[in-house]
Amino acid sequence: MDITIRLATAADAEACGHVAYEGFRVVNERHGFPTNYPSVEAATRRVRALIDHPRVYGVVAEADGTTVGFCFLSERDPIRAVGPMVVGPAVHLSGIGRRLMGAVLERARGEPSVRLLQETYNMQSLALYASFGFEVKELLVVMTGTPTGSPMEGWEVRRLEERDLAGCTALYERVHGFPRTNELRDALAKGSPIAAVRAGRLTAYMAVPTFWIANHGVAETEADVQALLLGARRIIEEPLSFLLPTRHAALFRWCLAQGFRAIKPMSLMVIGEYQEPRASYFPSVLY
């Protein structure tokens, strides 16, 4: 099998969308978990958005002229983030994933930190990423649902606005030690982020509340998280979905009592610098 690794182009979106859908479907169904994308069309839209983004680097693997895998590296903010990386089911365990990962890590050489999220039950990807030097820093669970409680008094929960970006950046830096402004600005352009405001100060936000894959967020306290989630139900009709660190045990139990369901486990893996988060947070599938 002749394998070629090359840069992703707009013409690759459809083929990569099929690879993404089938790749995630087969792995997740094998372990009894729901897949990441409901359809080939949804996967293709996600891939096309990444290929089209000027600050996302992508590579494609071809086997004898057929697209069999791909990998992206987000360069939007100071932290470099790998994902998604997918190899078609027919060519699993053929070394393609290793070559794709090698290509994006070469691109990220010299950066202070590279991160990704991995499905904890996928032993093959866990071993692959560990062999490149990634270390597990956080165990998480995908949560989804609509909270049953009433909005909490003392907080205003509303759509995020352009004027909030400075406050969001400051809050994210306090929690993680670095900004994530550009990715949040991308979400704001689509009108998806929501924020919680207490005593005139922004205390929590989520970037894409109904799509855990892209939904990162931070909060000053667990009470701010609760207010954010309860207030969101008045703004958003669809179920909320987000990644919750399992070490926040009390917040995890609260979410379950509110009717959220735990869907599947994930692991945050890191090469390079890492600061323990200083408050509540939600990573996206990148970090």
Secondary structure by P-SEA (a helix, b strand, c coil): cbbbbbbbcccaaaaaaaaaaaaaaaaaaaaccccccccaaaaaaaaaaaaacccbbbbbbbcccccccbbbbbccccbbbbccccccccccccaaaaaaaaaaaaaacccccccccccccaaaaaaaaaaabbbbcbbbbbbbcccccccccccccccccccaaaaaaaaaaaaccccaaaaaaaaaaacccccccccccccccccccccccccccccccaaaaaaaaaaaaaccccbbbbbbcccaaaaaaaaaaacccccbbbbbbbccccccccccccccccc
